[in-house]
């Protein structure tokens, strides 16, 4: 599975674009001031997104965006859980 995270300078996720490894290359629209990086989805995130899609639960998918961020200091970039004390 291939995932592109669109994020701001601090790694806050604006959107995730998920597609098949065998499918066409993912090309999200990037607004000014935002960036995109291909990231590996942790199993917990992947499971929650699949469940949200099955149940058509947009709030559960939005929760993933609030709880995770892109660690832009790693190569390759990774999704990491947001530190609850710093938001």
N, CA, C and O atoms as a Maestro MAE file, in Angstrom:
{
 s_m_m2io_version
 :::
 2.0.0
}

f_m_ct {
 s_m_title
 :::
 protein
 m_atom[348] {
  # First column is atom index #
  i_m_mmod_type
  r_m_x_coord
  r_m_y_coord
  r_m_z_coord
  i_m_residue_number
  s_m_chain_name
  s_m_pdb_residue_name
  s_m_pdb_atom_name
  i_m_atomic_number
  :::
  1 25 0.849 -1.170 0.000 1 A "UNK " " N  " 7
  2 3 0.000 0.000 0.000 1 A "UNK " " CA " 6
  3 2 0.890 1.227 0.000 1 A "UNK " " C  " 6
  4 15 1.897 1.277 0.706 1 A "UNK " " O  " 8
  5 25 0.520 2.196 -0.781 2 A "UNK " " N  " 7
  6 3 1.269 3.440 -0.906 2 A "UNK " " CA " 6
  7 2 0.440 4.565 -0.301 2 A "UNK " " C  " 6
  8 15 -0.771 4.639 -0.509 2 A "UNK " " O  " 8
  9 25 1.107 5.442 0.454 3 A "UNK " " N  " 7
  10 3 0.390 6.543 1.086 3 A "UNK " " CA " 6
  11 2 1.200 7.824 0.932 3 A "UNK " " C  " 6
  12 15 2.403 7.850 1.188 3 A "UNK " " O  " 8
  13 25 0.525 8.875 0.514 4 A "UNK " " N  " 7
  14 3 1.112 10.209 0.450 4 A "UNK " " CA " 6
  15 2 0.415 11.053 1.507 4 A "UNK " " C  " 6
  16 15 -0.810 11.169 1.520 4 A "UNK " " O  " 8
  17 25 1.219 11.646 2.400 5 A "UNK " " N  " 7
  18 3 0.683 12.554 3.408 5 A "UNK " " CA " 6
  19 2 0.932 13.979 2.947 5 A "UNK " " C  " 6
  20 15 2.054 14.336 2.587 5 A "UNK " " O  " 8
  21 25 -0.109 14.787 2.960 6 A "UNK " " N  " 7
  22 3 0.007 16.220 2.689 6 A "UNK " " CA " 6
  23 2 0.021 16.891 4.059 6 A "UNK " " C  " 6
  24 15 -0.870 16.660 4.877 6 A "UNK " " O  " 8
  25 25 1.041 17.728 4.308 7 A "UNK " " N  " 7
  26 3 1.223 18.278 5.651 7 A "UNK " " CA " 6
  27 2 1.799 19.691 5.598 7 A "UNK " " C  " 6
  28 15 2.276 20.155 4.563 7 A "UNK " " O  " 8
  29 25 1.738 20.356 6.753 8 A "UNK " " N  " 7
  30 3 2.314 21.698 6.855 8 A "UNK " " CA " 6
  31 2 3.769 21.593 7.314 8 A "UNK " " C  " 6
  32 15 4.310 20.493 7.425 8 A "UNK " " O  " 8
  33 25 4.397 22.735 7.579 9 A "UNK " " N  " 7
  34 3 5.817 22.755 7.963 9 A "UNK " " CA " 6
  35 2 6.100 22.012 9.262 9 A "UNK " " C  " 6
  36 15 7.217 21.540 9.473 9 A "UNK " " O  " 8
  37 25 5.098 21.902 10.137 10 A "UNK " " N  " 7
  38 3 5.272 21.219 11.421 10 A "UNK " " CA " 6
  39 2 4.942 19.728 11.352 10 A "UNK " " C  " 6
  40 15 5.071 19.018 12.349 10 A "UNK " " O  " 8
  41 25 4.517 19.252 10.184 11 A "UNK " " N  " 7
  42 3 4.162 17.844 10.039 11 A "UNK " " CA " 6
  43 2 2.709 17.537 10.307 11 A "UNK " " C  " 6
  44 15 2.314 16.372 10.274 11 A "UNK " " O  " 8
  45 25 1.886 18.564 10.576 12 A "UNK " " N  " 7
  46 3 0.460 18.346 10.806 12 A "UNK " " CA " 6
  47 2 -0.190 17.894 9.502 12 A "UNK " " C  " 6
  48 15 -0.057 18.552 8.470 12 A "UNK " " O  " 8
  49 25 -0.889 16.772 9.558 13 A "UNK " " N  " 7
  50 3 -1.463 16.173 8.365 13 A "UNK " " CA " 6
  51 2 -2.729 16.909 7.958 13 A "UNK " " C  " 6
  52 15 -3.634 17.118 8.766 13 A "UNK " " O  " 8
  53 25 -2.771 17.298 6.690 14 A "UNK " " N  " 7
  54 3 -3.949 17.932 6.108 14 A "UNK " " CA " 6
  55 2 -4.792 16.871 5.407 14 A "UNK " " C  " 6
  56 15 -6.020 16.887 5.492 14 A "UNK " " O  " 8
  57 25 -4.124 15.948 4.714 15 A "UNK " " N  " 7
  58 3 -4.837 14.856 4.050 15 A "UNK " " CA " 6
  59 2 -3.893 13.689 3.807 15 A "UNK " " C  " 6
  60 15 -2.673 13.843 3.759 15 A "UNK " " O  " 8
  61 25 -4.493 12.529 3.658 16 A "UNK " " N  " 7
  62 3 -3.773 11.313 3.295 16 A "UNK " " CA " 6
  63 2 -4.368 10.793 1.995 16 A "UNK " " C  " 6
  64 15 -5.588 10.747 1.837 16 A "UNK " " O  " 8
  65 25 -3.510 10.406 1.075 17 A "UNK " " N  " 7
  66 3 -3.947 9.792 -0.181 17 A "UNK " " CA " 6
  67 2 -3.380 8.391 -0.182 17 A "UNK " " C  " 6
  68 15 -2.164 8.206 -0.142 17 A "UNK " " O  " 8
  69 25 -4.260 7.399 -0.227 18 A "UNK " " N  " 7
  70 3 -3.843 6.005 -0.122 18 A "UNK " " CA " 6
  71 2 -4.196 5.281 -1.407 18 A "UNK " " C  " 6
  72 15 -5.291 5.443 -1.946 18 A "UNK " " O  " 8
  73 25 -3.257 4.479 -1.891 19 A "UNK " " N  " 7
  74 3 -3.492 3.725 -3.111 19 A "UNK " " CA " 6
  75 2 -2.710 2.426 -3.120 19 A "UNK " " C  " 6
  76 15 -1.913 2.153 -2.223 19 A "UNK " " O  " 8
  77 25 -2.948 1.651 -4.125 20 A "UNK " " N  " 7
  78 3 -2.301 0.355 -4.286 20 A "UNK " " CA " 6
  79 2 -0.868 0.535 -4.789 20 A "UNK " " C  " 6
  80 15 -0.573 1.467 -5.537 20 A "UNK " " O  " 8
  81 25 0.010 -0.367 -4.370 21 A "UNK " " N  " 7
  82 3 1.384 -0.359 -4.879 21 A "UNK " " CA " 6
  83 2 1.409 -0.569 -6.386 21 A "UNK " " C  " 6
  84 15 2.298 -0.066 -7.074 21 A "UNK " " O  " 8
  85 25 0.436 -1.311 -6.897 22 A "UNK " " N  " 7
  86 3 0.399 -1.628 -8.322 22 A "UNK " " CA " 6
  87 2 -0.340 -0.569 -9.143 22 A "UNK " " C  " 6
  88 15 -0.297 -0.596 -10.373 22 A "UNK " " O  " 8
  89 25 -1.004 0.347 -8.479 23 A "UNK " " N  " 7
  90 3 -1.807 1.342 -9.189 23 A "UNK " " CA " 6
  91 2 -0.977 2.494 -9.714 23 A "UNK " " C  " 6
  92 15 0.245 2.510 -9.565 23 A "UNK " " O  " 8
  93 25 -1.641 3.454 -10.326 24 A "UNK " " N  " 7
  94 3 -0.933 4.628 -10.843 24 A "UNK " " CA " 6
  95 2 -0.308 5.438 -9.712 24 A "UNK " " C  " 6
  96 15 -0.733 5.355 -8.560 24 A "UNK " " O  " 8
  97 25 0.690 6.207 -10.057 25 A "UNK " " N  " 7
  98 3 1.369 7.032 -9.064 25 A "UNK " " CA " 6
  99 2 0.391 8.048 -8.465 25 A "UNK " " C  " 6
  100 15 -0.388 8.667 -9.189 25 A "UNK " " O  " 8
  101 25 0.436 8.211 -7.164 26 A "UNK " " N  " 7
  102 3 -0.449 9.141 -6.470 26 A "UNK " " CA " 6
  103 2 0.054 10.565 -6.654 26 A "UNK " " C  " 6
  104 15 1.242 10.834 -6.476 26 A "UNK " " O  " 8
  105 25 -0.837 11.468 -7.005 27 A "UNK " " N  " 7
  106 3 -0.467 12.859 -7.251 27 A "UNK " " CA " 6
  107 2 -1.471 13.797 -6.575 27 A "UNK " " C  " 6
  108 15 -2.343 14.346 -7.249 27 A "UNK " " O  " 8
  109 25 -1.365 13.992 -5.253 28 A "UNK " " N  " 7
  110 3 -2.315 14.891 -4.591 28 A "UNK " " CA " 6
  111 2 -2.074 16.344 -4.983 28 A "UNK " " C  " 6
  112 15 -0.967 16.722 -5.366 28 A "UNK " " O  " 8
  113 25 -3.118 17.146 -4.882 29 A "UNK " " N  " 7
  114 3 -3.006 18.583 -5.118 29 A "UNK " " CA " 6
  115 2 -2.421 19.205 -3.850 29 A "UNK " " C  " 6
  116 15 -2.919 18.979 -2.747 29 A "UNK " " O  " 8
  117 25 -1.377 19.979 -4.022 30 A "UNK " " N  " 7
  118 3 -0.691 20.589 -2.881 30 A "UNK " " CA " 6
  119 2 -0.919 22.103 -2.915 30 A "UNK " " C  " 6
  120 15 -0.519 22.781 -3.861 30 A "UNK " " O  " 8
  121 25 -1.562 22.614 -1.880 31 A "UNK " " N  " 7
  122 3 -1.774 24.054 -1.775 31 A "UNK " " CA " 6
  123 2 -0.475 24.745 -1.350 31 A "UNK " " C  " 6
  124 15 0.395 24.099 -0.766 31 A "UNK " " O  " 8
  125 25 -0.324 26.035 -1.630 32 A "UNK " " N  " 7
  126 3 0.871 26.764 -1.199 32 A "UNK " " CA " 6
  127 2 1.072 26.631 0.310 32 A "UNK " " C  " 6
  128 15 0.115 26.702 1.081 32 A "UNK " " O  " 8
  129 25 2.318 26.440 0.721 33 A "UNK " " N  " 7
  130 3 2.657 26.305 2.133 33 A "UNK " " CA " 6
  131 2 2.552 24.890 2.660 33 A "UNK " " C  " 6
  132 15 2.871 24.633 3.821 33 A "UNK " " O  " 8
  133 25 2.104 23.957 1.810 34 A "UNK " " N  " 7
  134 3 2.003 22.560 2.213 34 A "UNK " " CA " 6
  135 2 3.043 21.730 1.468 34 A "UNK " " C  " 6
  136 15 3.610 22.166 0.466 34 A "UNK " " O  " 8
  137 25 3.278 20.537 1.976 35 A "UNK " " N  " 7
  138 3 4.268 19.628 1.410 35 A "UNK " " CA " 6
  139 2 3.654 18.239 1.317 35 A "UNK " " C  " 6
  140 15 2.624 17.970 1.936 35 A "UNK " " O  " 8
  141 25 4.278 17.362 0.552 36 A "UNK " " N  " 7
  142 3 3.810 15.970 0.512 36 A "UNK " " CA " 6
  143 2 5.002 15.047 0.624 36 A "UNK " " C  " 6
  144 15 6.091 15.334 0.128 36 A "UNK " " O  " 8
  145 25 4.766 13.926 1.292 37 A "UNK " " N  " 7
  146 3 5.791 12.908 1.437 37 A "UNK " " CA " 6
  147 2 5.120 11.540 1.396 37 A "UNK " " C  " 6
  148 15 4.016 11.356 1.909 37 A "UNK " " O  " 8
  149 25 5.799 10.596 0.784 38 A "UNK " " N  " 7
  150 3 5.326 9.222 0.860 38 A "UNK " " CA " 6
  151 2 5.706 8.687 2.236 38 A "UNK " " C  " 6
  152 15 6.844 8.850 2.678 38 A "UNK " " O  " 8
  153 25 4.758 8.053 2.907 39 A "UNK " " N  " 7
  154 3 4.981 7.542 4.262 39 A "UNK " " CA " 6
  155 2 4.480 6.104 4.362 39 A "UNK " " C  " 6
  156 15 3.591 5.684 3.621 39 A "UNK " " O  " 8
  157 25 5.062 5.374 5.282 40 A "UNK " " N  " 7
  158 3 4.563 4.053 5.641 40 A "UNK " " CA " 6
  159 2 3.449 4.247 6.661 40 A "UNK " " C  " 6
  160 15 3.579 5.045 7.590 40 A "UNK " " O  " 8
  161 25 2.361 3.516 6.483 41 A "UNK " " N  " 7
  162 3 1.267 3.586 7.449 41 A "UNK " " CA " 6
  163 2 1.487 2.559 8.540 41 A "UNK " " C  " 6
  164 15 1.581 1.366 8.248 41 A "UNK " " O  " 8
  165 25 1.574 2.993 9.801 42 A "UNK " " N  " 7
  166 3 1.619 2.023 10.891 42 A "UNK " " CA " 6
  167 2 0.357 1.156 10.856 42 A "UNK " " C  " 6
  168 15 -0.698 1.621 10.424 42 A "UNK " " O  " 8
  169 25 0.455 -0.084 11.301 43 A "UNK " " N  " 7
  170 3 -0.686 -1.000 11.270 43 A "UNK " " CA " 6
  171 2 -1.913 -0.405 11.950 43 A "UNK " " C  " 6
  172 15 -3.033 -0.567 11.465 43 A "UNK " " O  " 8
  173 25 -1.708 0.281 13.069 44 A "UNK " " N  " 7
  174 3 -2.837 0.884 13.797 44 A "UNK " " CA " 6
  175 2 -3.585 1.888 12.922 44 A "UNK " " C  " 6
  176 15 -4.815 1.917 12.918 44 A "UNK " " O  " 8
  177 25 -2.846 2.703 12.187 45 A "UNK " " N  " 7
  178 3 -3.462 3.700 11.313 45 A "UNK " " CA " 6
  179 2 -4.187 3.013 10.162 45 A "UNK " " C  " 6
  180 15 -5.324 3.358 9.841 45 A "UNK " " O  " 8
  181 25 -3.533 2.053 9.553 46 A "UNK " " N  " 7
  182 3 -4.137 1.332 8.439 46 A "UNK " " CA " 6
  183 2 -5.431 0.649 8.864 46 A "UNK " " C  " 6
  184 15 -6.430 0.713 8.148 46 A "UNK " " O  " 8
  185 25 -5.421 -0.004 10.023 47 A "UNK " " N  " 7
  186 3 -6.625 -0.671 10.531 47 A "UNK " " CA " 6
  187 2 -7.756 0.327 10.770 47 A "UNK " " C  " 6
  188 15 -8.906 0.062 10.420 47 A "UNK " " O  " 8
  189 25 -7.430 1.468 11.363 48 A "UNK " " N  " 7
  190 3 -8.466 2.480 11.646 48 A "UNK " " CA " 6
  191 2 -9.035 3.067 10.364 48 A "UNK " " C  " 6
  192 15 -10.238 3.311 10.269 48 A "UNK " " O  " 8
  193 25 -8.174 3.296 9.377 49 A "UNK " " N  " 7
  194 3 -8.670 3.838 8.108 49 A "UNK " " CA " 6
  195 2 -9.551 2.831 7.382 49 A "UNK " " C  " 6
  196 15 -10.574 3.203 6.807 49 A "UNK " " O  " 8
  197 25 -9.164 1.566 7.403 50 A "UNK " " N  " 7
  198 3 -9.991 0.533 6.767 50 A "UNK " " CA " 6
  199 2 -11.354 0.445 7.440 50 A "UNK " " C  " 6
  200 15 -12.381 0.346 6.768 50 A "UNK " " O  " 8
  201 25 -11.358 0.483 8.777 51 A "UNK " " N  " 7
  202 3 -12.618 0.419 9.512 51 A "UNK " " CA " 6
  203 2 -13.491 1.642 9.193 51 A "UNK " " C  " 6
  204 15 -14.701 1.515 9.010 51 A "UNK " " O  " 8
  205 25 -12.875 2.812 9.130 52 A "UNK " " N  " 7
  206 3 -13.623 4.031 8.813 52 A "UNK " " CA " 6
  207 2 -14.233 3.944 7.414 52 A "UNK " " C  " 6
  208 15 -15.362 4.386 7.201 52 A "UNK " " O  " 8
  209 25 -13.496 3.379 6.470 53 A "UNK " " N  " 7
  210 3 -14.021 3.240 5.108 53 A "UNK " " CA " 6
  211 2 -15.175 2.243 5.069 53 A "UNK " " C  " 6
  212 15 -16.178 2.485 4.397 53 A "UNK " " O  " 8
  213 25 -15.042 1.118 5.787 54 A "UNK " " N  " 7
  214 3 -16.117 0.115 5.824 54 A "UNK " " CA " 6
  215 2 -17.398 0.701 6.389 54 A "UNK " " C  " 6
  216 15 -18.493 0.433 5.893 54 A "UNK " " O  " 8
  217 25 -17.246 1.506 7.438 55 A "UNK " " N  " 7
  218 3 -18.408 2.068 8.123 55 A "UNK " " CA " 6
  219 2 -18.803 3.439 7.589 55 A "UNK " " C  " 6
  220 15 -19.751 4.048 8.084 55 A "UNK " " O  " 8
  221 25 -18.082 3.926 6.586 56 A "UNK " " N  " 7
  222 3 -18.308 5.276 6.046 56 A "UNK " " CA " 6
  223 2 -18.337 6.291 7.186 56 A "UNK " " C  " 6
  224 15 -19.219 7.148 7.248 56 A "UNK " " O  " 8
  225 25 -17.358 6.183 8.089 57 A "UNK " " N  " 7
  226 3 -17.278 7.014 9.286 57 A "UNK " " CA " 6
  227 2 -16.194 8.072 9.102 57 A "UNK " " C  " 6
  228 15 -15.018 7.833 9.376 57 A "UNK " " O  " 8
  229 25 -16.608 9.227 8.639 58 A "UNK " " N  " 7
  230 3 -15.660 10.312 8.373 58 A "UNK " " CA " 6
  231 2 -15.002 10.823 9.653 58 A "UNK " " C  " 6
  232 15 -13.850 11.255 9.618 58 A "UNK " " O  " 8
  233 25 -15.710 10.782 10.780 59 A "UNK " " N  " 7
  234 3 -15.130 11.284 12.033 59 A "UNK " " CA " 6
  235 2 -13.979 10.393 12.491 59 A "UNK " " C  " 6
  236 15 -13.006 10.887 13.062 59 A "UNK " " O  " 8
  237 25 -14.078 9.100 12.249 60 A "UNK " " N  " 7
  238 3 -12.993 8.194 12.632 60 A "UNK " " CA " 6
  239 2 -11.761 8.453 11.763 60 A "UNK " " C  " 6
  240 15 -10.637 8.424 12.264 60 A "UNK " " O  " 8
  241 25 -11.961 8.702 10.482 61 A "UNK " " N  " 7
  242 3 -10.838 9.031 9.602 61 A "UNK " " CA " 6
  243 2 -10.214 10.360 10.024 61 A "UNK " " C  " 6
  244 15 -8.991 10.496 10.021 61 A "UNK " " O  " 8
  245 25 -11.032 11.327 10.384 62 A "UNK " " N  " 7
  246 3 -10.519 12.626 10.836 62 A "UNK " " CA " 6
  247 2 -9.721 12.482 12.126 62 A "UNK " " C  " 6
  248 15 -8.757 13.215 12.347 62 A "UNK " " O  " 8
  249 25 -10.121 11.543 12.974 63 A "UNK " " N  " 7
  250 3 -9.403 11.308 14.218 63 A "UNK " " CA " 6
  251 2 -7.957 10.884 13.948 63 A "UNK " " C  " 6
  252 15 -7.049 11.261 14.689 63 A "UNK " " O  " 8
  253 25 -7.747 10.108 12.898 64 A "UNK " " N  " 7
  254 3 -6.386 9.700 12.534 64 A "UNK " " CA " 6
  255 2 -5.553 10.943 12.225 64 A "UNK " " C  " 6
  256 15 -4.403 11.043 12.653 64 A "UNK " " O  " 8
  257 25 -6.124 11.880 11.491 65 A "UNK " " N  " 7
  258 3 -5.387 13.088 11.144 65 A "UNK " " CA " 6
  259 2 -5.039 13.913 12.380 65 A "UNK " " C  " 6
  260 15 -3.994 14.562 12.421 65 A "UNK " " O  " 8
  261 25 -5.903 13.892 13.378 66 A "UNK " " N  " 7
  262 3 -5.646 14.646 14.615 66 A "UNK " " CA " 6
  263 2 -4.626 13.955 15.514 66 A "UNK " " C  " 6
  264 15 -3.869 14.628 16.213 66 A "UNK " " O  " 8
  265 25 -4.594 12.626 15.507 67 A "UNK " " N  " 7
  266 3 -3.743 11.879 16.445 67 A "UNK " " CA " 6
  267 2 -2.340 11.602 15.926 67 A "UNK " " C  " 6
  268 15 -1.454 11.239 16.700 67 A "UNK " " O  " 8
  269 25 -2.129 11.767 14.628 68 A "UNK " " N  " 7
  270 3 -0.840 11.438 14.027 68 A "UNK " " CA " 6
  271 2 -0.296 12.638 13.277 68 A "UNK " " C  " 6
  272 15 -1.049 13.524 12.873 68 A "UNK " " O  " 8
  273 25 1.020 12.663 13.093 69 A "UNK " " N  " 7
  274 3 1.665 13.707 12.306 69 A "UNK " " CA " 6
  275 2 2.813 13.080 11.529 69 A "UNK " " C  " 6
  276 15 3.191 11.936 11.785 69 A "UNK " " O  " 8
  277 25 3.361 13.822 10.588 70 A "UNK " " N  " 7
  278 3 4.507 13.364 9.812 70 A "UNK " " CA " 6
  279 2 5.777 13.815 10.536 70 A "UNK " " C  " 6
  280 15 5.951 14.999 10.825 70 A "UNK " " O  " 8
  281 25 6.654 12.864 10.821 71 A "UNK " " N  " 7
  282 3 7.963 13.207 11.380 71 A "UNK " " CA " 6
  283 2 8.843 13.570 10.193 71 A "UNK " " C  " 6
  284 15 9.364 12.693 9.502 71 A "UNK " " O  " 8
  285 25 9.003 14.853 9.963 72 A "UNK " " N  " 7
  286 3 9.710 15.314 8.772 72 A "UNK " " CA " 6
  287 2 11.225 15.220 8.919 72 A "UNK " " C  " 6
  288 15 11.954 15.464 7.958 72 A "UNK " " O  " 8
  289 25 11.706 14.870 10.107 73 A "UNK " " N  " 7
  290 3 13.148 14.766 10.329 73 A "UNK " " CA " 6
  291 2 13.688 13.375 10.053 73 A "UNK " " C  " 6
  292 15 14.894 13.152 10.167 73 A "UNK " " O  " 8
  293 25 12.825 12.435 9.692 74 A "UNK " " N  " 7
  294 3 13.287 11.069 9.399 74 A "UNK " " CA " 6
  295 2 13.309 10.845 7.894 74 A "UNK " " C  " 6
  296 15 12.559 11.469 7.144 74 A "UNK " " O  " 8
  297 25 14.184 9.944 7.472 75 A "UNK " " N  " 7
  298 3 14.242 9.559 6.058 75 A "UNK " " CA " 6
  299 2 14.180 8.048 5.997 75 A "UNK " " C  " 6
  300 15 15.084 7.388 6.509 75 A "UNK " " O  " 8
  301 25 13.167 7.478 5.401 76 A "UNK " " N  " 7
  302 3 12.002 8.167 4.844 76 A "UNK " " CA " 6
  303 2 11.105 8.721 5.948 76 A "UNK " " C  " 6
  304 15 11.191 8.311 7.106 76 A "UNK " " O  " 8
  305 25 10.241 9.664 5.562 77 A "UNK " " N  " 7
  306 3 9.313 10.275 6.517 77 A "UNK " " CA " 6
  307 2 8.407 9.200 7.107 77 A "UNK " " C  " 6
  308 15 8.058 8.230 6.435 77 A "UNK " " O  " 8
  309 25 8.034 9.385 8.364 78 A "UNK " " N  " 7
  310 3 7.182 8.424 9.060 78 A "UNK " " CA " 6
  311 2 6.017 9.138 9.719 78 A "UNK " " C  " 6
  312 15 6.100 10.321 10.048 78 A "UNK " " O  " 8
  313 25 4.918 8.396 9.908 79 A "UNK " " N  " 7
  314 3 3.835 8.899 10.741 79 A "UNK " " CA " 6
  315 2 4.154 8.529 12.181 79 A "UNK " " C  " 6
  316 15 4.529 7.393 12.473 79 A "UNK " " O  " 8
  317 25 4.002 9.497 13.075 80 A "UNK " " N  " 7
  318 3 4.227 9.267 14.497 80 A "UNK " " CA " 6
  319 2 3.035 9.810 15.248 80 A "UNK " " C  " 6
  320 15 2.370 10.745 14.803 80 A "UNK " " O  " 8
  321 25 2.770 9.198 16.418 81 A "UNK " " N  " 7
  322 3 1.660 9.704 17.227 81 A "UNK " " CA " 6
  323 2 2.007 11.065 17.767 81 A "UNK " " C  " 6
  324 15 3.124 11.315 18.219 81 A "UNK " " O  " 8
  325 25 1.020 11.942 17.712 82 A "UNK " " N  " 7
  326 3 1.195 13.298 18.230 82 A "UNK " " CA " 6
  327 2 1.352 13.210 19.747 82 A "UNK " " C  " 6
  328 15 0.659 12.436 20.407 82 A "UNK " " O  " 8
  329 25 2.253 13.998 20.282 83 A "UNK " " N  " 7
  330 3 2.448 14.080 21.718 83 A "UNK " " CA " 6
  331 2 1.265 14.828 22.311 83 A "UNK " " C  " 6
  332 15 1.054 16.004 22.014 83 A "UNK " " O  " 8
  333 25 0.504 14.155 23.138 84 A "UNK " " N  " 7
  334 3 -0.719 14.758 23.684 84 A "UNK " " CA " 6
  335 2 -0.429 16.028 24.490 84 A "UNK " " C  " 6
  336 15 -1.267 16.929 24.519 84 A "UNK " " O  " 8
  337 25 0.730 16.126 25.144 85 A "UNK " " N  " 7
  338 3 1.012 17.297 25.964 85 A "UNK " " CA " 6
  339 2 1.347 18.525 25.136 85 A "UNK " " C  " 6
  340 15 1.153 19.650 25.596 85 A "UNK " " O  " 8
  341 25 1.857 18.324 23.895 86 A "UNK " " N  " 7
  342 3 2.198 19.469 23.066 86 A "UNK " " CA " 6
  343 2 1.208 19.682 21.949 86 A "UNK " " C  " 6
  344 15 1.268 20.700 21.260 86 A "UNK " " O  " 8
  345 25 0.265 18.714 21.746 87 A "UNK " " N  " 7
  346 3 -0.750 18.876 20.724 87 A "UNK " " CA " 6
  347 2 -0.161 18.586 19.393 87 A "UNK " " C  " 6
  348 15 -0.856 18.665 18.380 87 A "UNK " " O  " 8
  :::
 }
 m_bond[347] {
  # First column is bond index #
  i_m_from
  i_m_to
  i_m_order
  :::
  1 1 2 1
  2 2 3 1
  3 3 4 2
  4 3 5 1
  5 5 6 1
  6 6 7 1
  7 7 8 2
  8 7 9 1
  9 9 10 1
  10 10 11 1
  11 11 12 2
  12 11 13 1
  13 13 14 1
  14 14 15 1
  15 15 16 2
  16 15 17 1
  17 17 18 1
  18 18 19 1
  19 19 20 2
  20 19 21 1
  21 21 22 1
  22 22 23 1
  23 23 24 2
  24 23 25 1
  25 25 26 1
  26 26 27 1
  27 27 28 2
  28 27 29 1
  29 29 30 1
  30 30 31 1
  31 31 32 2
  32 31 33 1
  33 33 34 1
  34 34 35 1
  35 35 36 2
  36 35 37 1
  37 37 38 1
  38 38 39 1
  39 39 40 2
  40 39 41 1
  41 41 42 1
  42 42 43 1
  43 43 44 2
  44 43 45 1
  45 45 46 1
  46 46 47 1
  47 47 48 2
  48 47 49 1
  49 49 50 1
  50 50 51 1
  51 51 52 2
  52 51 53 1
  53 53 54 1
  54 54 55 1
  55 55 56 2
  56 55 57 1
  57 57 58 1
  58 58 59 1
  59 59 60 2
  60 59 61 1
  61 61 62 1
  62 62 63 1
  63 63 64 2
  64 63 65 1
  65 65 66 1
  66 66 67 1
  67 67 68 2
  68 67 69 1
  69 69 70 1
  70 70 71 1
  71 71 72 2
  72 71 73 1
  73 73 74 1
  74 74 75 1
  75 75 76 2
  76 75 77 1
  77 77 78 1
  78 78 79 1
  79 79 80 2
  80 79 81 1
  81 81 82 1
  82 82 83 1
  83 83 84 2
  84 83 85 1
  85 85 86 1
  86 86 87 1
  87 87 88 2
  88 87 89 1
  89 89 90 1
  90 90 91 1
  91 91 92 2
  92 91 93 1
  93 93 94 1
  94 94 95 1
  95 95 96 2
  96 95 97 1
  97 97 98 1
  98 98 99 1
  99 99 100 2
  100 99 101 1
  101 101 102 1
  102 102 103 1
  103 103 104 2
  104 103 105 1
  105 105 106 1
  106 106 107 1
  107 107 108 2
  108 107 109 1
  109 109 110 1
  110 110 111 1
  111 111 112 2
  112 111 113 1
  113 113 114 1
  114 114 115 1
  115 115 116 2
  116 115 117 1
  117 117 118 1
  118 118 119 1
  119 119 120 2
  120 119 121 1
  121 121 122 1
  122 122 123 1
  123 123 124 2
  124 123 125 1
  125 125 126 1
  126 126 127 1
  127 127 128 2
  128 127 129 1
  129 129 130 1
  130 130 131 1
  131 131 132 2
  132 131 133 1
  133 133 134 1
  134 134 135 1
  135 135 136 2
  136 135 137 1
  137 137 138 1
  138 138 139 1
  139 139 140 2
  140 139 141 1
  141 141 142 1
  142 142 143 1
  143 143 144 2
  144 143 145 1
  145 145 146 1
  146 146 147 1
  147 147 148 2
  148 147 149 1
  149 149 150 1
  150 150 151 1
  151 151 152 2
  152 151 153 1
  153 153 154 1
  154 154 155 1
  155 155 156 2
  156 155 157 1
  157 157 158 1
  158 158 159 1
  159 159 160 2
  160 159 161 1
  161 161 162 1
  162 162 163 1
  163 163 164 2
  164 163 165 1
  165 165 166 1
  166 166 167 1
  167 167 168 2
  168 167 169 1
  169 169 170 1
  170 170 171 1
  171 171 172 2
  172 171 173 1
  173 173 174 1
  174 174 175 1
  175 175 176 2
  176 175 177 1
  177 177 178 1
  178 178 179 1
  179 179 180 2
  180 179 181 1
  181 181 182 1
  182 182 183 1
  183 183 184 2
  184 183 185 1
  185 185 186 1
  186 186 187 1
  187 187 188 2
  188 187 189 1
  189 189 190 1
  190 190 191 1
  191 191 192 2
  192 191 193 1
  193 193 194 1
  194 194 195 1
  195 195 196 2
  196 195 197 1
  197 197 198 1
  198 198 199 1
  199 199 200 2
  200 199 201 1
  201 201 202 1
  202 202 203 1
  203 203 204 2
  204 203 205 1
  205 205 206 1
  206 206 207 1
  207 207 208 2
  208 207 209 1
  209 209 210 1
  210 210 211 1
  211 211 212 2
  212 211 213 1
  213 213 214 1
  214 214 215 1
  215 215 216 2
  216 215 217 1
  217 217 218 1
  218 218 219 1
  219 219 220 2
  220 219 221 1
  221 221 222 1
  222 222 223 1
  223 223 224 2
  224 223 225 1
  225 225 226 1
  226 226 227 1
  227 227 228 2
  228 227 229 1
  229 229 230 1
  230 230 231 1
  231 231 232 2
  232 231 233 1
  233 233 234 1
  234 234 235 1
  235 235 236 2
  236 235 237 1
  237 237 238 1
  238 238 239 1
  239 239 240 2
  240 239 241 1
  241 241 242 1
  242 242 243 1
  243 243 244 2
  244 243 245 1
  245 245 246 1
  246 246 247 1
  247 247 248 2
  248 247 249 1
  249 249 250 1
  250 250 251 1
  251 251 252 2
  252 251 253 1
  253 253 254 1
  254 254 255 1
  255 255 256 2
  256 255 257 1
  257 257 258 1
  258 258 259 1
  259 259 260 2
  260 259 261 1
  261 261 262 1
  262 262 263 1
  263 263 264 2
  264 263 265 1
  265 265 266 1
  266 266 267 1
  267 267 268 2
  268 267 269 1
  269 269 270 1
  270 270 271 1
  271 271 272 2
  272 271 273 1
  273 273 274 1
  274 274 275 1
  275 275 276 2
  276 275 277 1
  277 277 278 1
  278 278 279 1
  279 279 280 2
  280 279 281 1
  281 281 282 1
  282 282 283 1
  283 283 284 2
  284 283 285 1
  285 285 286 1
  286 286 287 1
  287 287 288 2
  288 287 289 1
  289 289 290 1
  290 290 291 1
  291 291 292 2
  292 291 293 1
  293 293 294 1
  294 294 295 1
  295 295 296 2
  296 295 297 1
  297 297 298 1
  298 298 299 1
  299 299 300 2
  300 299 301 1
  301 301 302 1
  302 302 303 1
  303 303 304 2
  304 303 305 1
  305 305 306 1
  306 306 307 1
  307 307 308 2
  308 307 309 1
  309 309 310 1
  310 310 311 1
  311 311 312 2
  312 311 313 1
  313 313 314 1
  314 314 315 1
  315 315 316 2
  316 315 317 1
  317 317 318 1
  318 318 319 1
  319 319 320 2
  320 319 321 1
  321 321 322 1
  322 322 323 1
  323 323 324 2
  324 323 325 1
  325 325 326 1
  326 326 327 1
  327 327 328 2
  328 327 329 1
  329 329 330 1
  330 330 331 1
  331 331 332 2
  332 331 333 1
  333 333 334 1
  334 334 335 1
  335 335 336 2
  336 335 337 1
  337 337 338 1
  338 338 339 1
  339 339 340 2
  340 339 341 1
  341 341 342 1
  342 342 343 1
  343 343 344 2
  344 343 345 1
  345 345 346 1
  346 346 347 1
  347 347 348 2
  :::
 }
}
